[in-house]
Amino acid sequence: MYVFHLGNIIGQTMQTDSLLKLISPQNPDSINANIYYELAKQNYASDTKNAILWAQQGATYFKKIESYAKMSSCMNIEAVCLLILDKPDESIKMHYEILKIRENLNDSNLIAETLINIGNIFYKGQDKEQALEFYQRSKQLVLQNNNTNLLARIYNNI
């Protein structure tokens, strides 16, 4: 395959360009929301500043259609990007906003994911004890749901 030989960066750029071309004011809001979410998700590590913009756009569209779980996922990408950009105070503030939304949705897997991310911020800030506390809270939720993917993330962090 042509993209394989050009490497992941070229392939990712081509995919990003293709997704950007799909955005249109004529699309239903749900389509544009999902495109922006995919752009942010696929590019947060390599194009962090644009990923923030795309995540914000996605969150706006998801809020408009009252898809609060997906809105919180876009917000989560933005909060992770803020941590990547070495803005832990902004990141943790946003993660606490996300936590409130996810608690209102009563989605224990999304809550657990947010607790892991808050723990990661404390871990990066050298507060290992506080990080462990959030990882343990997340672990309790994950064990109730038998979510092996999140459990693996927690054990990796612990």
N, C-alpha and C positions, 0 to 999 in steps of 0.2 A: 504494500500500500504506500502511496506517495507520501502521506502525512507521517507515516512511521519513519521513513528515511530522513525526513526533515527535522525530526525530533519533537519532543513534547511542547516546546515553546512555540514553534511555528504552528503546530496543530492547535494549541490553545488559542493562539491569536486568530487563526482562521475560524475557529468555533465562536470566539467572542464576536468577531466581525459579522458572522452569519446571524448570531442572536440579535445583535444590535439592529440589523436590517429588518428583523421581524417586528420590531416595536412600531406601533402605528396608533394614532388617535382613533382610527376606525375599529381597532380591536376591542373586544369586550375587556373590561377592566381586569377580569381574572386572567386573561391571556398575557396582558402586559405585566401584571403582577408576577406571574410565574416566570416570565422571561427575565425580569429584573432580579428575581430571587436566584435563578440559575446563574446569571452573570456574576452576582456577588459571591455565590457559593463556589463557583469554579475559579474565581480570580482573587479571593481574599488574601492569599499568601504572596501572589506575584504582582498584583496591581491593587494594593491595599487602599489607596486613596480613591480610586474609581469604584472599588468594591463597596466602600462606605456610601458613595452616592447612589449606586445601584440598589443597595440594601434599603436606603432611605426611600427611594422611589417605590420599590416593591412593598415596603411597609405601608406607604401612603395608599397604594392601590388596594392592598389587602384590608386595610382599615375601612376603606370606602365600601367594600363588599362584605364587611363584617366577618372576615375570616381571621379571627384574632390569633389562632394558633399559628397560622402561617405569617401573620404580621409579627408575632413574637420571634419567629425563626429568622426573619429579616433583621429584626432588632438585635438578635443574638449575633448574627454575622457582623453587624456594625460594632457591637461591643467587643468582639474578638479582635476586629481590626484596630480599634482604639488601643487595645493592649499591645498589639504588634507595633503600633506607632509610638509605644512607650508613653501612653496616657492612661495609667492605671486608675487614677481617680475618676476620670470620665467613664472608663470602662466599668468599674464597679458600680457607679451610680446607675448606669444603664442596666446592668445585670439585676440590680434590685428592682428597677421598674419592670423588667421582664419577669422576674420572680412573682411580683404582684399579679401581673396579667395571667401567668400560668397557674397561680394558685386560684384565681377566680375561675379559670377554665376547669380546675380540678383535674388536671392531666398530670398524673404522678411521674410519667416518663419525662415530660418536658420540665417539670419542677426539678427532677433529679439531674437532668442535663445542666440546668441553670446553677444548681448547687455545686456541681463539678467545676463549672466555669468560674464561679466565685472563689472556690478553693484554689483554682489555678492562679488567680490574681494574688491571693495571699501567699501562695507558694513562691511565686516570682518575686514578691516583696519580702521574701525571707521570713515570713511568719508561718513557719511549718506547723506549729500547734493549731493555729486558726484554720489553716488549710486542711489539716487532718479532720478537724471538727466538721467542716462542710463536706468532705469526702465521706465521712461516716454517716451523716444525715442523708446524703444521696444514696449510699449503700443500703440503708434501711428501706427506702422507697423502691429501689431496684429489685431487692430480694423479694418484696411482696409481689412484684409483677413478673419475676423470672425473666428479666430483660438481660440476656447474656452479653449483648454488645455494650450496653452501658456498664455492666458489671466488670467487663474486661477493662474498660477505660478507667474505672475507679481503682481496680487492683493495680493497674499500670501506674497510676498516680501515687497510690499509697506506697 
